[in-house]
Amino acid sequence: MKCGICKSTIQENFLKKIIGTHVKDEKGKLHTVCFECQKKLRTKEAILKHFK
């Protein structure tokens, strides 16, 4: 799985869960974000600006 912002591969733990987060926009679409981008962009609004 790849990050929607930086396009790098998102790491997974042993249960195949991503190390990062999913962010849902106002249309209901899920976007995946890696841990590094999540650390840089603290709020949901800042993350969603990169998907528009």
N, CA and C atoms as a LAMMPS dump frame, in Angstrom:
ITEM: TIMESTEP
0
ITEM: NUMBER OF ATOMS
156
ITEM: BOX BOUNDS ff ff ff
-5.0000000000000000e+02 5.0000000000000000e+02
-5.0000000000000000e+02 5.0000000000000000e+02
-5.0000000000000000e+02 5.0000000000000000e+02
ITEM: ATOMS id mol type element x y z
1 1 1 N 0.843 -1.157 0
2 1 2 C 0 0 0
3 1 3 C 0.901 1.236 0
4 2 1 N 0.492 2.289 -0.7
5 2 2 C 1.314 3.485 -0.83
6 2 3 C 0.638 4.686 -0.186
7 3 1 N 1.459 5.61 0.271
8 3 2 C 0.984 6.853 0.877
9 3 3 C 0.398 7.736 -0.226
10 4 1 N -0.708 8.387 0.055
11 4 2 C -1.334 9.258 -0.919
12 4 3 C -0.625 10.586 -1.09
13 5 1 N 0.216 10.964 -0.145
14 5 2 C 0.897 12.257 -0.207
15 5 3 C 2.29 12.117 -0.805
16 6 1 N 3.133 11.263 -0.221
17 6 2 C 4.527 11.157 -0.669
18 6 3 C 4.777 9.957 -1.591
19 7 1 N 3.795 9.118 -1.788
20 7 2 C 3.862 7.952 -2.682
21 7 3 C 4.873 6.899 -2.264
22 8 1 N 5.319 6.927 -1.007
23 8 2 C 6.226 5.885 -0.53
24 8 3 C 5.404 4.696 -0.015
25 9 1 N 6.042 3.561 0.107
26 9 2 C 5.375 2.352 0.581
27 9 3 C 5.156 2.443 2.083
28 10 1 N 3.946 2.136 2.522
29 10 2 C 3.607 2.188 3.937
30 10 3 C 3.952 0.837 4.566
31 11 1 N 4.636 0.879 5.694
32 11 2 C 5.01 -0.346 6.392
33 11 3 C 3.791 -0.951 7.072
34 12 1 N 3.844 -2.266 7.263
35 12 2 C 2.775 -2.997 7.938
36 12 3 C 3.358 -3.752 9.127
37 13 1 N 2.536 -3.968 10.148
38 13 2 C 2.999 -4.785 11.265
39 13 3 C 2.704 -6.248 10.962
40 14 1 N 2.943 -7.13 11.907
41 14 2 C 2.799 -8.561 11.652
42 14 3 C 1.348 -8.99 11.44
43 15 1 N 0.389 -8.172 11.801
44 15 2 C -1.024 -8.472 11.571
45 15 3 C -1.552 -7.832 10.293
46 16 1 N -0.645 -7.317 9.458
47 16 2 C -0.951 -6.682 8.18
48 16 3 C -1.762 -5.401 8.336
49 17 1 N -1.59 -4.713 9.474
50 17 2 C -2.194 -3.398 9.664
51 17 3 C -1.144 -2.359 9.296
52 18 1 N -1.578 -1.262 8.687
53 18 2 C -0.613 -0.259 8.251
54 18 3 C -0.111 0.542 9.446
55 19 1 N 1.122 1.018 9.318
56 19 2 C 1.691 1.918 10.319
57 19 3 C 1.489 3.321 9.765
58 20 1 N 0.361 3.882 10.067
59 20 2 C -0.079 5.166 9.543
60 20 3 C -1.554 5.303 9.853
61 21 1 N -2.282 5.956 8.966
62 21 2 C -3.696 6.169 9.221
63 21 3 C -4.479 6.252 7.922
64 22 1 N -5.777 6.145 8.053
65 22 2 C -6.709 6.393 6.969
66 22 3 C -7.442 7.678 7.297
67 23 1 N -7.63 8.546 6.296
68 23 2 C -8.352 9.795 6.489
69 23 3 C -9.509 9.806 5.5
70 24 1 N -10.709 10.086 5.992
71 24 2 C -11.89 10.115 5.148
72 24 3 C -12.215 11.56 4.785
73 25 1 N -12.411 11.824 3.48
74 25 2 C -12.767 13.172 3.061
75 25 3 C -14.282 13.364 3.124
76 26 1 N -14.763 14.546 2.706
77 26 2 C -16.191 14.853 2.828
78 26 3 C -17.062 14.014 1.901
79 27 1 N -16.481 13.428 0.863
80 27 2 C -17.235 12.56 -0.039
81 27 3 C -17.295 11.121 0.455
82 28 1 N -16.519 10.801 1.492
83 28 2 C -16.519 9.465 2.058
84 28 3 C -15.397 8.574 1.555
85 29 1 N -14.499 9.104 0.73
86 29 2 C -13.396 8.315 0.202
87 29 3 C -12.264 8.245 1.228
88 30 1 N -11.688 7.055 1.416
89 30 2 C -10.58 6.864 2.347
90 30 3 C -9.248 7.102 1.644
91 31 1 N -8.374 7.851 2.293
92 31 2 C -7.026 8.102 1.811
93 31 3 C -6.058 7.553 2.846
94 32 1 N -5 6.908 2.379
95 32 2 C -3.991 6.375 3.301
96 32 3 C -2.841 7.358 3.427
97 33 1 N -2.331 7.494 4.646
98 33 2 C -1.242 8.415 4.941
99 33 3 C -0.216 7.669 5.774
100 34 1 N 1.052 7.786 5.401
101 34 2 C 2.113 7.116 6.148
102 34 3 C 2.401 7.849 7.454
103 35 1 N 3.164 7.216 8.312
104 35 2 C 3.479 7.764 9.627
105 35 3 C 4.288 9.058 9.528
106 36 1 N 5.222 9.13 8.564
107 36 2 C 6.057 10.317 8.425
108 36 3 C 5.237 11.527 7.996
109 37 1 N 4.338 11.363 7.035
110 37 2 C 3.481 12.472 6.596
111 37 3 C 2.484 12.847 7.686
112 38 1 N 2.028 11.868 8.437
113 38 2 C 1.11 12.137 9.539
114 38 3 C 1.807 12.951 10.624
115 39 1 N 3.103 12.713 10.821
116 39 2 C 3.863 13.454 11.824
117 39 3 C 4.083 14.901 11.376
118 40 1 N 4.309 15.116 10.064
119 40 2 C 4.52 16.464 9.541
120 40 3 C 3.225 17.28 9.543
121 41 1 N 2.135 16.663 9.096
122 41 2 C 0.851 17.346 8.973
123 41 3 C -0.034 16.876 10.121
124 42 1 N -0.178 17.673 11.139
125 42 2 C -0.812 17.249 12.381
126 42 3 C -2.332 17.13 12.318
127 43 1 N -3.009 17.996 11.549
128 43 2 C -4.469 18.01 11.571
129 43 3 C -5.057 17.335 10.335
130 44 1 N -6.296 16.951 10.452
131 44 2 C -7 16.309 9.343
132 44 3 C -7.16 17.277 8.179
133 45 1 N -7.413 18.546 8.478
134 45 2 C -7.585 19.546 7.419
135 45 3 C -6.301 19.754 6.633
136 46 1 N -5.153 19.738 7.327
137 46 2 C -3.868 19.901 6.638
138 46 3 C -3.573 18.708 5.747
139 47 1 N -3.941 17.527 6.185
140 47 2 C -3.718 16.324 5.365
141 47 3 C -4.626 16.344 4.137
142 48 1 N -5.89 16.724 4.311
143 48 2 C -6.83 16.711 3.194
144 48 3 C -6.52 17.776 2.146
145 49 1 N -5.781 18.828 2.492
146 49 2 C -5.385 19.835 1.503
147 49 3 C -4.5 19.238 0.417
148 50 1 N -3.735 18.208 0.737
149 50 2 C -2.835 17.58 -0.226
150 50 3 C -3.569 16.658 -1.205
151 51 1 N -4.817 16.319 -0.928
152 51 2 C -5.571 15.427 -1.802
153 51 3 C -6.492 16.175 -2.746
154 52 1 N -6.556 17.497 -2.631
155 52 2 C -7.437 18.275 -3.52
156 52 3 C -6.709 18.817 -4.693
